[in-house]
Amino acid sequence: MIKKTLLYFVLLIGAVSFLYPFIWMISASLAPDKEIGSLVLLPSHITFDNYHQLIQKIPVWRALFNSLFVSGLVTLGVLIFGSMTGYALARLEFRGRNLLFYIIIFTMTIPFQITLIPQYIIMVKLHWTDTYLALVVPGLMNAFGIILFRQYFKSVPQDLIDAARLDGCGEFGIIFRVMWPNSVPALVTVGILTFMASWNDVLWPLIVIRDQSLMTMPQLVTLFVVGGRAESQLGVKLASAVLLALPIIIAYMFFQKYFINSASSSGLKG
């Protein structure tokens, strides 16, 4: 009983220390400017002036739509193409299959900064800069998604696939009508992680997008805070950070049960 009490006490301290910066950020964004420096959790009165100024200074809602649109398409593409590639590597017999799998694993060790310039040159050659294509197409394939789908598809009984073939189901039908319903944990895990990675991406949009109407939320907030348009107003900066983090926080609060279940059942660790 003592060990259990101490464990819960340590976990409580860890939870409070982790949550405090987020709670203070939200509270400070609703506080008057003169009270932000005091680090008080409860302001004397709540004001939405910081959010009002933020909305007047930058097109927040357009950037929010861009982020949702781009992240949604990237996530859908990774689920479709990643599952197709993972199925081919797990269930189809062809020459060089294992070599291709090892090459995909190797690409995960290459820093993004190394491929940044070649990717940008390709976008320029295709005239895709300042378009949604530059934000969506490079993210449609994900090595992590391919590997996770491959490992999960290998655990699906071969008899189920053979029965589908006997019923006249083609390879695409097997993927989307047999493998997907039996791989919900892998789909949820890849979907959540891909959406979060796409939503939080800043460097690539900063390079390929100059048109403000096409900027994503992280890109616009970064330029707003670093570029001087916030005019050293700490409350407005905190309001922009809250609006940037809020969708991910809400999504995680809604999907946390499914994410934890899918991560544990699919063997995701770390």
ZICORGI-V931543 format. One record per residue. N is the residue number from 1. PSI is psi in radians with two decimals (999 if undefined). OMEGA is omega as a letter, one per 40 degrees, with the letter a starting at -180 (none if undefined). D_LAST is the distance of its C-alpha to the last C-alpha in Angstrom with 1 decimal. Layout:
N/PSI/OMEGA/D_LAST
N/PSI/OMEGA/D_LAST
This chain:
1/-0.69/i/29.2
2/-0.74/i/28.9
3/-0.71/i/25.5
4/-0.70/i/24.3
5/-0.76/i/26.0
6/-0.69/i/24.5
7/-0.81/i/21.0
8/-0.61/i/21.7
9/-0.79/i/23.4
10/-0.73/i/20.5
11/-0.64/i/18.2
12/-0.75/i/21.1
13/-0.76/i/21.4
14/-0.71/i/17.8
15/-0.75/a/18.2
16/-0.78/a/21.5
17/-0.52/i/20.5
18/-0.68/a/17.7
19/-0.43/a/20.1
20/-0.83/a/23.2
21/-0.65/a/22.8
22/-0.75/i/22.4
23/-0.75/i/25.3
24/-0.67/a/27.4
25/-0.78/i/26.8
26/-0.77/a/28.1
27/-0.75/a/30.9
28/-0.54/i/32.0
29/-0.33/i/32.3
30/0.04/a/34.7
31/2.74/i/36.7
32/2.68/a/39.7
33/-0.64/a/39.2
34/-0.27/a/41.0
35/-0.09/a/38.7
36/-0.71/a/35.3
37/-0.23/a/35.7
38/-0.17/i/36.2
39/0.56/i/32.5
40/2.35/a/34.0
41/-0.63/a/31.9
42/1.90/i/35.0
43/2.83/i/37.4
44/-0.60/i/41.1
45/2.66/a/41.2
46/2.32/i/38.9
47/2.49/i/39.7
48/0.37/a/38.3
49/-0.66/i/40.1
50/-0.73/i/37.0
51/-0.65/i/35.8
52/-0.77/i/39.4
53/-0.67/a/39.7
54/-0.81/a/36.3
55/-0.56/i/37.5
56/-0.52/a/40.8
57/-0.67/a/39.4
58/2.68/i/36.9
59/1.37/a/36.6
60/-0.80/a/33.5
61/-0.62/i/34.0
62/-0.74/i/34.5
63/-0.65/i/31.3
64/-0.74/i/29.4
65/-0.76/i/31.0
66/-0.77/a/30.1
67/-0.77/i/26.4
68/-0.72/a/26.4
69/-0.87/a/28.5
70/-0.83/a/26.5
71/-0.67/i/23.0
72/-0.78/i/24.5
73/-0.72/i/26.1
74/-0.76/i/23.1
75/-0.77/i/21.0
76/-0.74/i/23.9
77/-0.73/i/24.4
78/-0.69/i/20.9
79/-0.74/a/21.2
80/-1.01/a/24.6
81/-0.60/i/24.5
82/-0.71/i/21.0
83/-0.63/i/22.0
84/-0.79/i/25.3
85/-0.73/i/23.9
86/-0.65/i/21.4
87/-0.73/i/24.4
88/-0.71/a/26.6
89/-0.43/a/24.2
90/-0.61/a/23.7
91/-0.30/a/27.2
92/2.45/i/29.8
93/2.06/i/31.5
94/2.74/a/32.5
95/2.35/i/33.0
96/0.23/a/30.2
97/-0.85/a/27.4
98/-0.66/i/25.2
99/-0.73/i/26.1
100/-0.68/i/25.1
101/-0.72/i/21.7
102/-0.60/i/21.2
103/-0.71/i/22.4
104/-0.72/i/20.0
105/-0.69/a/17.1
106/-0.62/a/19.0
107/-0.41/i/19.3
108/-0.34/i/15.5
109/-0.15/a/16.3
110/2.13/i/19.3
111/2.55/a/19.1
112/-0.53/a/20.4
113/-0.45/a/23.2
114/-0.68/a/24.7
115/0.05/a/25.4
116/-0.88/a/26.4
117/-0.82/i/30.1
118/-0.71/i/30.6
119/-0.70/i/29.1
120/-0.70/i/31.3
121/-0.70/i/34.3
122/-0.75/i/33.7
123/-0.67/i/33.6
124/-0.77/a/36.8
125/-0.63/a/38.6
126/-0.04/a/37.8
127/0.71/a/38.9
128/-0.07/i/35.7
129/2.56/a/35.2
130/0.65/i/35.7
131/2.82/i/34.9
132/-0.46/a/32.1
133/-0.67/i/31.9
134/-0.47/i/30.4
135/-0.51/a/27.6
136/-0.89/a/27.0
137/-0.82/a/27.8
138/-0.33/a/25.5
139/0.09/a/22.4
140/-0.30/i/23.6
141/2.38/a/21.8
142/2.13/a/18.1
143/-0.69/i/16.8
144/-0.76/i/13.3
145/-0.74/i/15.5
146/-0.81/a/17.9
147/-0.75/a/15.5
148/-0.73/i/13.9
149/-0.72/i/17.5
150/-0.84/a/18.9
151/-0.64/a/16.8
152/-0.68/a/17.5
153/-0.50/i/21.2
154/-0.37/i/21.7
155/-0.17/i/21.2
156/2.30/a/24.0
157/2.37/i/27.3
158/-0.51/i/29.7
159/-0.59/i/32.6
160/-0.70/i/31.4
161/-0.73/i/31.5
162/-0.67/i/34.8
163/-0.65/i/36.3
164/-0.68/i/35.4
165/-0.69/i/37.1
166/-0.51/i/40.1
167/0.06/i/40.4
168/0.29/a/40.7
169/2.27/i/37.2
170/-3.12/a/36.3
171/-0.70/i/32.9
172/-0.65/i/32.1
173/-0.64/i/33.2
174/-0.71/a/31.0
175/-0.89/a/27.9
176/-0.33/a/28.6
177/-0.29/a/30.7
178/-0.92/a/29.1
179/-0.74/a/25.5
180/-0.86/i/24.5
181/-0.43/i/25.8
182/0.13/a/24.0
183/0.61/a/20.6
184/-0.74/i/20.1
185/-0.73/i/16.5
186/-0.71/i/15.6
187/-0.77/a/18.0
188/-0.77/a/16.6
189/-0.88/i/12.9
190/-0.70/a/14.3
191/-0.83/a/16.9
192/-0.82/a/15.0
193/-0.65/i/12.6
194/-0.76/i/15.7
195/-0.77/a/17.9
196/-0.73/i/15.9
197/-0.71/i/15.6
198/-0.71/a/19.3
199/-0.71/a/20.4
200/-0.04/a/19.0
201/2.26/a/20.4
202/-0.77/a/23.3
203/-0.85/a/24.2
204/-0.82/i/25.3
205/-0.61/i/27.4
206/-0.50/a/29.0
207/-0.71/a/30.2
208/-0.17/a/31.5
209/2.20/i/32.7
210/-0.42/a/35.8
211/2.11/a/37.3
212/-0.52/a/36.4
213/-0.25/i/36.8
214/-0.03/a/33.9
215/2.50/i/31.5
216/2.94/a/28.2
217/-0.87/i/27.3
218/-0.69/i/24.9
219/-0.82/a/27.5
220/-0.71/i/30.4
221/-0.70/i/29.0
222/-0.82/i/28.1
223/-0.59/a/31.7
224/-0.76/a/33.1
225/-0.80/a/31.6
226/-0.57/a/31.8
227/-0.10/i/35.0
228/-0.04/a/37.1
229/-0.31/i/37.9
230/-0.26/i/36.5
231/0.72/i/39.4
232/0.40/i/37.6
233/1.82/a/37.3
234/-0.65/a/34.3
235/-0.70/i/34.5
236/-0.69/i/34.5
237/-0.74/i/31.5
238/-0.63/i/29.6
239/-0.69/i/30.9
240/-0.66/i/29.5
241/-0.66/i/26.1
242/-0.80/i/26.3
243/-0.54/i/27.4
244/-0.70/a/24.6
245/-0.40/a/21.8
246/-0.81/i/23.7
247/-0.71/i/23.1
248/-0.70/i/19.3
249/-0.80/i/19.6
250/-0.75/i/22.1
251/-0.72/a/20.2
252/-0.68/i/17.1
253/-0.60/a/19.5
254/-0.66/a/21.2
255/0.10/a/18.3
256/-0.66/i/15.9
257/-0.76/a/17.2
258/-0.64/a/17.0
259/-0.77/i/13.5
260/-0.76/i/12.2
261/-0.76/a/14.6
262/-0.66/i/13.7
263/-0.70/a/10.0
264/-0.67/a/11.0
265/-0.41/a/14.0
266/-0.02/i/12.6
267/0.31/i/10.0
268/2.23/a/7.0
269/2.73/i/3.8
270/999/none/0.0
